Amino acid sequence: MEHPFDPVEITLRTFAAYAALLASTKLLGKQTIAHMNIFEFAAFISLGAMASNFAFNMNMNKWNMLVSMGVFTLISVTVTWLSLKNKQSRRLFAGVPTVLMEKGEILEQNMSKLGYTLDYLKQQLRQKGWFDLDQVHTVILEPNGELSVLPQSGHFPITRKDFGFPATPALVPVEVIQEGKWNHPSLKQYGISKEKVEQELRQKNIDSVDQVFYAVYNTQGKLFVDLYNKQHS
């Protein structure tokens, strides 16, 4: 029997589905949102499908669906916990890294097992900045689908240390102004005073914070400023 159209119920169910999906995702952890392995991907897709059914299938009992999502989330959390505690469980649910290249040679057998083509391998390497295969020593396909690349000994990126220069420690970027407003949490966390920032702004001929769209201390500790009115940059 077709359920009569009820915009209020549909709206409430949609909000409830979104809230349930968000809560489940939070419980599963940030890894689900970032680089997912096979199990995390399957869990995320399944929860999304459940939430969609709950929102739009008016013939479905809402409590049954919420309980189902809760049980599925509990199973997913349990599997994640087992993966953290036991290496064998981690290998079973998350998978293991696979070597695609070793000592500069492509391992066709390993690629064939994964359905990984040479064209796709070259594409992924180019996206990481490696255009010549002869510059690559080892390539490992991680469980989350990312490639880890070890270059040949003569092709490591040049650093300041190679030239005998002292290495400058990189700093955490600190956002101090966003859309003309002070970022008070960042200022407090990193002990940066407004007076210090305002002084540096004046040195850049910027009279007011209202002119600033975005300001950040970069990894070298220098203040980068982007203005609303680019003529003052």
Contacts in CASP RR format, 6 or more apart in sequence:
PFRMAT RR
TARGET T0000
AUTHOR 0000-0000-0000
METHOD contacts of the structure
MODEL  1
MEHPFDPVEITLRTFAAYAALLASTKLLGKQTIAHMNIFEFAAFISLGAM
ASNFAFNMNMNKWNMLVSMGVFTLISVTVTWLSLKNKQSRRLFAGVPTVL
MEKGEILEQNMSKLGYTLDYLKQQLRQKGWFDLDQVHTVILEPNGELSVL
PQSGHFPITRKDFGFPATPALVPVEVIQEGKWNHPSLKQYGISKEKVEQE
LRQKNIDSVDQVFYAVYNTQGKLFVDLYNKQHS
1 59 0 8 1.000
3 58 0 8 1.000
3 59 0 8 1.000
6 58 0 8 1.000
9 58 0 8 1.000
10 55 0 8 1.000
10 56 0 8 1.000
10 58 0 8 1.000
13 54 0 8 1.000
13 55 0 8 1.000
13 56 0 8 1.000
13 58 0 8 1.000
13 62 0 8 1.000
14 55 0 8 1.000
14 56 0 8 1.000
16 54 0 8 1.000
16 55 0 8 1.000
16 62 0 8 1.000
16 66 0 8 1.000
17 51 0 8 1.000
17 52 0 8 1.000
17 54 0 8 1.000
17 55 0 8 1.000
18 51 0 8 1.000
18 55 0 8 1.000
20 51 0 8 1.000
20 54 0 8 1.000
20 66 0 8 1.000
20 69 0 8 1.000
20 70 0 8 1.000
21 47 0 8 1.000
21 48 0 8 1.000
21 51 0 8 1.000
21 69 0 8 1.000
23 73 0 8 1.000
24 47 0 8 1.000
24 69 0 8 1.000
24 70 0 8 1.000
24 72 0 8 1.000
24 73 0 8 1.000
24 76 0 8 1.000
25 32 0 8 1.000
25 33 0 8 1.000
25 44 0 8 1.000
25 47 0 8 1.000
27 73 0 8 1.000
27 76 0 8 1.000
27 77 0 8 1.000
28 40 0 8 1.000
28 43 0 8 1.000
28 44 0 8 1.000
28 73 0 8 1.000
28 76 0 8 1.000
28 77 0 8 1.000
28 80 0 8 1.000
29 80 0 8 1.000
31 37 0 8 1.000
31 40 0 8 1.000
32 40 0 8 1.000
32 43 0 8 1.000
32 44 0 8 1.000
35 144 0 8 1.000
35 145 0 8 1.000
35 146 0 8 1.000
36 44 0 8 1.000
36 144 0 8 1.000
37 93 0 8 1.000
37 94 0 8 1.000
37 95 0 8 1.000
37 143 0 8 1.000
37 144 0 8 1.000
37 145 0 8 1.000
38 94 0 8 1.000
38 95 0 8 1.000
38 143 0 8 1.000
39 79 0 8 1.000
39 83 0 8 1.000
39 93 0 8 1.000
39 94 0 8 1.000
40 94 0 8 1.000
43 72 0 8 1.000
43 76 0 8 1.000
46 72 0 8 1.000
47 69 0 8 1.000
47 72 0 8 1.000
47 73 0 8 1.000
47 76 0 8 1.000
50 65 0 8 1.000
50 68 0 8 1.000
50 69 0 8 1.000
50 72 0 8 1.000
51 69 0 8 1.000
53 60 0 8 1.000
53 65 0 8 1.000
54 60 0 8 1.000
54 62 0 8 1.000
54 65 0 8 1.000
54 66 0 8 1.000
54 69 0 8 1.000
79 89 0 8 1.000
79 93 0 8 1.000
82 89 0 8 1.000
82 90 0 8 1.000
82 93 0 8 1.000
83 89 0 8 1.000
83 90 0 8 1.000
83 93 0 8 1.000
83 94 0 8 1.000
84 90 0 8 1.000
94 143 0 8 1.000
95 143 0 8 1.000
96 143 0 8 1.000
97 140 0 8 1.000
97 141 0 8 1.000
97 142 0 8 1.000
97 143 0 8 1.000
97 148 0 8 1.000
98 110 0 8 1.000
98 113 0 8 1.000
98 114 0 8 1.000
98 140 0 8 1.000
98 141 0 8 1.000
99 107 0 8 1.000
99 110 0 8 1.000
99 138 0 8 1.000
99 139 0 8 1.000
99 140 0 8 1.000
99 141 0 8 1.000
100 106 0 8 1.000
100 107 0 8 1.000
100 110 0 8 1.000
100 111 0 8 1.000
100 116 0 8 1.000
100 121 0 8 1.000
100 139 0 8 1.000
100 140 0 8 1.000
100 141 0 8 1.000
100 147 0 8 1.000
101 107 0 8 1.000
101 121 0 8 1.000
101 133 0 8 1.000
101 136 0 8 1.000
101 137 0 8 1.000
101 138 0 8 1.000
101 139 0 8 1.000
102 137 0 8 1.000
102 138 0 8 1.000
103 137 0 8 1.000
103 138 0 8 1.000
104 133 0 8 1.000
104 134 0 8 1.000
104 136 0 8 1.000
104 137 0 8 1.000
104 138 0 8 1.000
104 152 0 8 1.000
106 118 0 8 1.000
106 121 0 8 1.000
106 133 0 8 1.000
110 116 0 8 1.000
111 117 0 8 1.000
111 118 0 8 1.000
111 121 0 8 1.000
114 141 0 8 1.000
116 141 0 8 1.000
121 139 0 8 1.000
122 133 0 8 1.000
124 147 0 8 1.000
125 131 0 8 1.000
125 133 0 8 1.000
125 136 0 8 1.000
125 139 0 8 1.000
125 147 0 8 1.000
125 149 0 8 1.000
128 147 0 8 1.000
128 149 0 8 1.000
130 136 0 8 1.000
130 149 0 8 1.000
130 151 0 8 1.000
134 152 0 8 1.000
135 151 0 8 1.000
135 152 0 8 1.000
135 155 0 8 1.000
136 149 0 8 1.000
136 150 0 8 1.000
136 151 0 8 1.000
136 152 0 8 1.000
137 150 0 8 1.000
137 151 0 8 1.000
137 152 0 8 1.000
137 153 0 8 1.000
138 149 0 8 1.000
138 150 0 8 1.000
139 147 0 8 1.000
139 148 0 8 1.000
139 149 0 8 1.000
139 150 0 8 1.000
140 147 0 8 1.000
140 148 0 8 1.000
141 147 0 8 1.000
142 148 0 8 1.000
159 167 0 8 1.000
160 166 0 8 1.000
160 167 0 8 1.000
160 168 0 8 1.000
161 167 0 8 1.000
168 220 0 8 1.000
170 219 0 8 1.000
170 220 0 8 1.000
171 217 0 8 1.000
171 218 0 8 1.000
171 219 0 8 1.000
171 220 0 8 1.000
171 221 0 8 1.000
172 190 0 8 1.000
172 219 0 8 1.000
173 216 0 8 1.000
173 217 0 8 1.000
173 218 0 8 1.000
173 219 0 8 1.000
174 186 0 8 1.000
174 190 0 8 1.000
174 192 0 8 1.000
174 216 0 8 1.000
174 217 0 8 1.000
175 183 0 8 1.000
175 186 0 8 1.000
175 214 0 8 1.000
175 215 0 8 1.000
175 216 0 8 1.000
176 182 0 8 1.000
176 183 0 8 1.000
176 186 0 8 1.000
176 187 0 8 1.000
176 192 0 8 1.000
176 197 0 8 1.000
176 215 0 8 1.000
176 216 0 8 1.000
176 217 0 8 1.000
176 223 0 8 1.000
177 183 0 8 1.000
177 197 0 8 1.000
177 209 0 8 1.000
177 212 0 8 1.000
177 214 0 8 1.000
177 215 0 8 1.000
178 214 0 8 1.000
179 213 0 8 1.000
179 214 0 8 1.000
180 209 0 8 1.000
180 210 0 8 1.000
180 211 0 8 1.000
180 212 0 8 1.000
180 213 0 8 1.000
180 228 0 8 1.000
181 209 0 8 1.000
182 194 0 8 1.000
182 209 0 8 1.000
186 192 0 8 1.000
187 193 0 8 1.000
187 194 0 8 1.000
187 197 0 8 1.000
192 217 0 8 1.000
197 215 0 8 1.000
197 223 0 8 1.000
198 209 0 8 1.000
200 223 0 8 1.000
201 207 0 8 1.000
201 209 0 8 1.000
201 212 0 8 1.000
201 215 0 8 1.000
201 223 0 8 1.000
201 225 0 8 1.000
204 223 0 8 1.000
204 225 0 8 1.000
205 232 0 8 1.000
206 212 0 8 1.000
206 225 0 8 1.000
206 227 0 8 1.000
206 232 0 8 1.000
211 227 0 8 1.000
211 228 0 8 1.000
211 229 0 8 1.000
211 232 0 8 1.000
212 225 0 8 1.000
212 226 0 8 1.000
212 227 0 8 1.000
212 228 0 8 1.000
213 226 0 8 1.000
213 227 0 8 1.000
213 228 0 8 1.000
214 225 0 8 1.000
214 226 0 8 1.000
215 223 0 8 1.000
215 224 0 8 1.000
215 225 0 8 1.000
215 226 0 8 1.000
216 223 0 8 1.000
216 224 0 8 1.000
217 223 0 8 1.000
217 224 0 8 1.000
218 224 0 8 1.000
225 233 0 8 1.000
226 233 0 8 1.000
227 233 0 8 1.000
END
